[in-house]
């Protein structure tokens, strides 16, 4: 069951008045961030996500000699000879400002960059949203064109520039190593934020599913089937999973028993294995399960997000009860302490993230 998305206070910025759009000069006293002068209408609380940022060539940065105002630039002329109007509004905030247009939000801070590495109100994923998972004290979200990480329970996000275009599908942690699987390939990080593509035998090709615990990492690949690694993704061995399996997203691996797995299977829904992925059996739950997670403090407590419905289980998948998630949610996960359920839904080219502390009865928009 899906419910309407909780109201987001940032949505009030979508209606702009003529006064917002047209000052000839604007007071920027106290501002400490660059202002975009490109053909975007911008105002407090909004932002430009990374897909738009490369087009924003002109900035004004207040300095000691010019601290208070910017002047409207002269119109440019296009190749066809048409005059291009450029509109802007100044933002007078103390140390942090947000610039933007449309439904994607990206926070710009003094000292931040425009390549997608600054803290983001709504992380840029580039369309389809594939994964939301908690690894340690961090949340990761990924989609067709990129991924982001949050260290404050989903309130702000740092865009992972090294995963631009990687199409993150799954994530796993092994010791101090964080692994992200995508199209194409496997990406590794030792700090959780800077990733490099794994080459050679560990490259794997397209990785549709990934998960790990207890020193073992599993990868569902397009070319080589289900593989397992005991050295943080350095080498892999085939698990000869049954033919026809189409794993995607996060593979759940029991920390107490790395042979016990649960995974979304696009051909069969949610499935479980007790022998490290050699054989599988249906686990029930919502049809067309796209994402699954379990409470890190109690692996009998599961959730699954399906194409049309979502569900919770408190007995390892034997029985299920409906879980209401925000409209459009494509992935969900538990917090490390199991007290909160997070859900993410695609919103244009960004991800909207929500939290519930009452088993999905109510949800709060985090960004």
C-alpha positions, 0 to 999 in steps of 0.5 A: 500500500502506498500513501501520498507523499508527506508535505515537504516545506521546500515545495512552497518555493515553487511559486515565484512572484514578479518581485522575486524575479526582476530586481535590477540589483540585489543586496547580498550583505552577509552572503558567502556563496556564489550566485548563479547568473544563468537562465534559471530563476532562483530563490532562497531554499532552492538548488540546481542539481548536478545535471544542470550545474555544468550550464551555469558558467557565470557566478558572482561571489561577494568580496570585500570590495563588492559585498552588497550587490550584483547587477543584471547582466546584458542579454546574450545572443543565440546562434540564431540571433535571438536575445536570451533573457537571463533572470536571477534573484539574490539570496541573502543568507549568512553562510549557506545558500541554496540555488535552483529551479524545478523539483531537484534540490542541491545545497550550495555552501561556501567552499562547496563545489558544483560537480556534485560533491556538496551536501545535497537536499535531494541527492541526484540519481538521474532518473530510475532509483535502484537502491537505498541501504544502510552500511554502518552509520551511513545511508547510500542511495543510487540510481541510473546516473549516480549515487550519494551518501548521507552521514546524518540519517538522510537529512543531507547528502554528499554526491559521490562524484566517482559514481557518476554514470555508474548506475549503482544497483547494490552495495556491501561492506566488508571490513573497511571496504565499501563496494558498489555494484552497477553498470558497468562493473564493481566499485571499491572505496576504503573511505566510503566516499571516493570510489574506484572501478575494480578491474581485472578478475574482480571487475565482474562486468555488470553487477545487478545485485550486491550484499555482504556480511561476516566477511563474505560478499555476494554479487549477482552478475549478468555474465557470470551468475552469482559469485562470492568473495571472502577478500573484500571483492579481490577474488570471486568464486562461482556459487552456481546459482540455479539457472534463470535467477535475476537478482537485483538490488541488495542481497541480504547476508546474515552476519551470524550465518553468511550462508543464509541469504535473501534477495529480490529476484526479478523472475520469482519475487523474494527468495531465500538460500540457506547454502550460500546461494547454491539453491533458493526457495520462494519467501513470499512477500509482495509480488515483484519485489524490487528491494528488501532489507532486514533489521540489523538487530534482528534478522527475522524482521524483514521488509520488502518493496514490491511493484504495487505493494510493500510488506513487513515480516517479523518471522523471517518471511513466514508471514507478512503484513502490509507496509504503507510506504510513500507514493512512488517508493522504490526502495527501503531499509532499516536504520542500524539500530532498527528503530527507523525505516527509511524509504526513497522515491524518485522525484525527477532526476533526484531522490526524495527520502522519508523516515518512519518510526512507527512501522510505516504508519506515518512518514516524515520527509527528510529532504 
